[in-house]
Amino acid sequence: MDVLTIIGQLINTTLVFATALIFTSLGGIFSEKSGVTNLGLEGLMIFGAFAAGVAGFYAQDAGLSGFGAACVGVLAAMVFGILVSLIHAVASITFKADQVISGIVINFLAAGSTLYMVKLLFDGAGETGLISGFDKVNIPYLSTIPLIGDVFFHAYPTTYLAVVAVIVTYFVLYKTPFGLRLRSVGEHPSAADTVGIKVNRLRYIGVMLSGALAGIGGATITLTTTGTFSHNTISGQGYIAIAAMIFGKWNPWGAFGAAVFFGLAQAVRNYVQLFAWTQSIPQEVIYMLPYVLTIIVLVAAVGRSSAPSALGQPYDPSKR
């Protein structure tokens, strides 16, 4: 296998791993731009992966094609993500609970409840049944370009959708009245309230959007790389997405670049294993690579990233 082929496959694998991080970090941006800290992205991804696995399996069992069953799985993940995110929204916005603790509780709830439900639904098995999921698709004409075609234009539908989501998110946040209002309640909620903007309503919307996108992020892993859901399907991807959001300075394009960087770290880990370099490098060190890079990036981002001014601060309209 020549060097160019290896590089091409490495980039293509990077995009596969980055896809879930892109969706989830975009979800985090919607929530945190509205002023609500969301450390529950890991749990929302787990619930999304679980919903996609269960709904996709039963849809496939009912006779739908692999693509149709996968689409059902994505929709189920979105709905499940929104419903679970409402728990965080009610706790942190309506009842003004500590937003960090609320997010961590979502993570613990996801880890325990999904494993229990999988065993309940699949006769004690620790994972869902196998799902055909999405297949890689070629973009007409572009996919025939030597090397570049195989790298960028032969990918899962979810990867193309993730790029579209970045463009749409940037447009919505920075080019629409809704985006301006959402950002205003995360920066100066009392000033936004003074001009008639419903602060808590917009924060609910921001958190729900984060649930929908993080749910899709979890679903992409189940429906592309693993083909099933188990307790270790996500394995910290939600925390890496939080790091991508922070490193990207709460900007959709910045988060996209950071997600690709972390996706590269995971792709390199896989290639190190593939080419049996583990003879000289302990396997545990290889598995640590993406998470060590996450810590290094977060340390490097300290003092360089500016979060929304009112992030993590509950708002009481009666005290403005």
C-alpha positions in Angstrom: 0.0 0.0 0.0 1.6 3.3 -1.1 1.9 6.4 1.1 -0.7 8.4 -0.8 -3.3 5.7 -0.4 -2.6 5.5 3.3 -2.9 9.2 3.7 -6.2 9.2 1.7 -7.7 6.5 3.8 -6.5 8.2 7.0 -8.3 11.5 6.0 -11.4 9.6 5.0 -11.4 7.8 8.4 -10.8 11.1 10.1 -14.0 12.5 8.6 -15.9 9.4 9.8 -14.8 9.9 13.4 -15.3 13.6 13.2 -18.9 13.4 12.1 -20.4 12.6 15.6 -18.2 15.3 17.2 -19.4 17.9 14.7 -23.1 17.3 15.4 -22.6 17.2 19.2 -20.4 20.2 19.4 -22.9 22.2 17.3 -25.6 21.1 19.8 -23.4 22.4 22.6 -23.0 25.7 20.9 -26.7 26.3 20.7 -27.2 25.5 24.4 -24.2 27.5 25.7 -24.8 30.5 23.3 -28.2 30.8 25.1 -26.4 30.8 28.5 -27.0 27.2 29.6 -23.9 25.1 30.4 -24.4 21.6 29.0 -22.0 19.0 30.3 -24.7 16.4 29.5 -23.6 16.1 25.9 -22.1 12.7 26.6 -25.4 11.4 28.1 -27.4 12.9 25.2 -25.1 11.1 22.7 -25.6 7.8 24.6 -29.3 8.2 24.5 -29.2 9.1 20.8 -27.0 6.0 20.1 -29.4 3.8 22.1 -32.5 5.2 20.4 -31.0 4.8 17.0 -29.9 1.2 17.8 -33.3 0.1 19.1 -35.5 1.9 16.6 -33.2 1.0 13.7 -33.2 -2.7 14.6 -37.0 -2.9 15.0 -37.5 -0.9 11.8 -35.2 -3.3 9.9 -36.9 -6.3 11.5 -40.2 -4.9 10.2 -38.9 -5.1 6.7 -37.4 -1.6 6.0 -34.2 -1.4 4.0 -31.0 -0.6 5.7 -31.2 3.0 4.6 -34.8 3.3 5.7 -34.2 1.7 9.0 -31.2 4.0 9.6 -33.3 7.1 8.8 -35.8 5.9 11.4 -33.0 5.5 13.8 -31.8 9.1 13.2 -35.3 10.4 13.8 -35.7 8.4 17.0 -32.3 9.7 18.2 -33.5 13.3 17.6 -36.7 12.8 19.5 -35.0 11.0 22.4 -32.3 13.6 22.6 -34.9 16.4 22.8 -36.9 14.6 25.4 -33.9 14.0 27.6 -32.6 17.5 27.1 -35.8 18.8 28.6 -34.8 17.2 31.9 -31.7 19.4 31.9 -33.7 22.4 30.7 -36.4 22.1 33.5 -33.8 21.6 36.2 -31.4 24.4 35.1 -33.8 26.9 33.7 -37.1 26.5 35.5 -35.8 25.3 38.9 -32.4 27.1 38.6 -30.4 24.0 39.7 -26.7 24.0 39.3 -26.2 23.4 35.5 -23.0 21.5 35.9 -24.5 19.0 38.3 -27.6 18.7 36.2 -25.5 17.8 33.1 -23.4 15.3 35.0 -26.6 13.6 36.3 -27.8 13.3 32.7 -24.5 11.4 31.9 -24.9 9.0 34.8 -28.6 8.5 33.9 -27.7 7.7 30.3 -25.0 5.2 31.2 -27.1 3.2 33.6 -30.6 3.4 32.1 -29.7 2.6 28.5 -27.7 -0.5 29.5 -30.7 -1.7 31.6 -33.2 -1.0 28.8 -31.0 -2.9 26.2 -30.9 -5.9 28.5 -34.6 -5.7 29.0 -35.4 -5.4 25.3 -32.9 -8.0 24.0 -33.2 -10.8 26.5 -30.3 -9.9 28.7 -27.9 -9.2 25.9 -25.5 -6.3 26.5 -26.1 -4.8 23.0 -28.8 -4.3 20.4 -29.2 -6.5 17.4 -27.0 -5.8 14.4 -28.2 -2.9 12.1 -27.3 -2.5 8.4 -27.1 1.3 8.9 -25.9 3.7 6.3 -23.5 2.8 3.5 -21.0 5.2 2.0 -22.2 7.0 -1.0 -20.4 8.6 -4.0 -21.0 12.1 -5.2 -21.5 11.9 -8.9 -18.5 13.0 -11.0 -16.6 14.3 -8.0 -16.0 10.8 -6.6 -14.2 9.9 -9.8 -11.4 12.4 -9.2 -8.2 10.5 -8.5 -7.4 10.3 -4.8 -9.4 13.4 -3.8 -12.7 11.7 -4.9 -12.1 8.7 -2.7 -11.1 10.9 0.2 -13.8 13.5 0.3 -16.6 12.4 -1.9 -17.0 8.8 -0.9 -18.5 9.1 2.6 -21.5 8.3 4.8 -24.6 10.5 4.2 -24.2 11.7 7.8 -20.8 13.2 7.0 -22.2 15.3 4.2 -25.1 16.2 6.5 -22.6 17.3 9.2 -21.0 19.8 6.9 -24.4 21.2 5.9 -25.2 21.4 9.6 -22.1 23.6 10.2 -23.1 26.0 7.4 -26.8 26.2 8.6 -25.7 26.7 12.2 -23.4 29.5 11.3 -26.1 31.2 9.2 -28.8 30.8 11.9 -26.6 32.1 14.7 -25.0 35.0 12.9 -27.4 36.0 10.0 -30.9 35.6 11.4 -33.0 37.5 14.1 -33.4 34.2 16.0 -29.6 33.8 16.2 -29.2 37.3 17.4 -31.8 36.9 20.1 -30.3 33.5 21.2 -26.8 35.0 21.5 -28.2 38.1 23.4 -29.8 36.0 26.1 -26.4 34.3 26.6 -24.6 37.5 26.8 -26.9 40.0 28.5 -30.2 38.3 29.5 -31.6 41.3 31.5 -31.0 43.7 28.6 -32.6 41.2 26.2 -35.6 40.9 28.6 -35.9 44.7 28.7 -36.6 44.8 24.9 -39.2 42.0 25.1 -37.2 38.9 24.4 -38.4 35.8 26.3 -35.1 34.8 27.9 -36.1 31.4 29.4 -38.1 30.4 26.3 -35.1 30.9 24.1 -32.9 29.0 26.5 -35.3 26.1 26.4 -35.1 26.2 22.6 -31.3 26.3 22.8 -31.1 23.3 25.1 -33.6 21.3 23.0 -31.6 22.0 19.8 -28.5 20.7 21.7 -30.4 17.5 22.5 -31.5 17.0 18.9 -28.0 17.5 17.5 -26.2 15.5 20.2 -28.8 12.7 19.6 -27.9 12.7 15.9 -24.2 12.6 16.9 -24.7 9.5 18.9 -26.8 7.9 16.2 -24.1 8.4 13.6 -21.8 6.1 15.6 -24.4 3.4 15.9 -25.5 3.6 12.3 -22.1 3.8 10.6 -19.1 2.5 12.5 -20.4 0.0 15.1 -23.7 -1.3 13.6 -25.0 -1.8 17.2 -25.4 -0.1 20.5 -23.7 -1.3 23.7 -22.5 0.3 27.0 -19.2 1.4 25.4 -20.5 2.7 22.0 -19.8 6.4 22.9 -16.9 6.0 25.3 -16.3 9.7 26.1 -17.1 11.1 22.7 -19.4 13.7 24.3 -16.6 15.0 26.5 -14.4 15.3 23.4 -17.2 17.2 21.7 -17.3 19.7 24.6 -13.5 20.2 24.2 -14.1 20.8 20.5 -16.7 23.4 21.3 -14.4 25.2 23.7 -11.3 25.0 21.5 -13.4 26.3 18.6 -14.4 29.3 20.7 -18.2 28.5 20.5 -18.1 29.2 16.8 -19.5 26.6 14.4 -16.5 26.7 12.0 -14.1 26.6 14.9 -15.9 23.6 16.4 -15.8 21.9 13.0 -12.0 22.4 12.8 -11.5 21.1 16.3 -13.8 18.1 15.7 -11.7 17.2 12.6 -8.5 17.5 14.7 -9.9 15.1 17.3 -11.2 12.8 14.6 -7.7 12.6 13.2 -6.4 11.6 16.6 -8.9 8.7 16.7 -8.1 7.7 13.1 -4.3 7.7 13.9 -5.1 5.4 16.9 -6.9 3.0 14.6 -4.0 3.0 12.0 -1.4 2.4 14.7 -3.4 -0.7 15.7 -3.9 -1.8 12.1 -0.3 -1.8 11.2 0.7 -3.6 14.4 2.9 -0.9 15.8 1.5 -2.0 19.2 4.6 -4.3 19.4 6.6 -1.3 20.6 3.8 0.8 22.0 1.5 -0.5 24.8 -2.1 -0.8 23.6 -3.3 1.3 26.6 -1.2 4.2 25.4 -2.8 4.1 22.0 -6.3 4.1 23.4 -5.4 7.1 25.6 -4.3 9.2 22.6 -7.5 11.0 21.8 -8.2 11.8 25.5 -4.7 13.0 26.2 -4.9 15.3 23.2 -8.3 16.6 24.6 -6.6 17.5 27.9 -3.7 19.2 26.1 -6.0 21.2 23.9 -8.2 22.3 26.8 -5.1 23.5 28.7 -3.9 25.3 25.6 -7.3 27.0 25.2 -7.3 28.4 28.7 -7.4 32.2 28.5 -7.8 32.1 24.7 -11.5 31.2 24.6 -14.2 33.6 25.7 -17.4 31.9 26.7 -20.8 33.7 26.6 -20.9 36.3 29.5 -24.0 34.8 31.2 -23.1 31.2 30.7 -24.2 29.1 33.6 -26.1 31.9 35.3 -29.9 31.2 35.8 -32.2 34.1 35.0 -35.1 35.2 37.0 -37.4 37.7 35.1 -38.8 39.0 38.3 -35.4 40.3 39.5 -34.4 42.2 36.4 
